[in-house]
Amino acid sequence: MVASRSQVADVAANAFRRSCLMARISTKEELRRIIAEPRPATRVKILDSLDEQSIEFLKRCPFALVGTTSADGTVEVSPKGDEPGFIRVEDPKTLLIPERVGNNLAFGLNNILDTGEIGIIALVPATGETLRISGTAEIHDDPELVASLSSLGKPALLATRVRIKHCYFHCARSIVRAKLWDPKAWPAPGRISFGKIIAPRIGESEAVAAQIDANVEGAYTTRLWQNT
């Protein structure tokens, strides 16, 4: 009997799935057969508190990616951006991150309430190295504290206090490979249409999609500091 195309496709798909399972890395020993152990000098750079270079780096940092984990293990990463130095160094073991207006989903803040775990990658434009920080976090709303984290006359909504467990500079290889800070390598500017995402899912027309996009544009300009 000659196999049908669908049967052949099923056989091929099953074979592919089996090969994927066979190739899956499931132990640290298997991993280290491919990824060598780091040099001793690489481990030495991992610190339990900020040093002079990392403090100066944070003073110049206008943007960071903040990772958190929920009670069920779901990981979220949130972008945080503001004036350079917006991540305040309270002391070499402690940071303060201001919470500004945004989309109100508050996934990261909820995760901090769930687990208190946090990870940060801080970036400085035109600098290849990044600063990685891991630790625990708690949320504060003390009026004097959030006022001290004001930007352009606007106090922070909340303050996230980060207790550092470890921190270190990550080398620039990924930034160099991506040509992230090379303007000649950048694609043409683009814009995501939130209207195209939202309008069809609430049963609305293209006209409503355009209104949504116009509202988003306003949030980027005239309403940058408002939650509406």
PyMOL commands that set and color helices and strands:
alter all, ss='L'
color gray80, all
select helices_A, chain A and resi 5-23+28-34+40-44+52-60+107-115+143-148+173-178+183-185+194-202+206-220
alter helices_A, ss='H'
color red, helices_A
select strands_A, chain A and resi 63-69+75-81+88-91+94-99+117-123+130-140+158-170
alter strands_A, ss='S'
color yellow, strands_A
deselect
rebuild
show_as cartoon
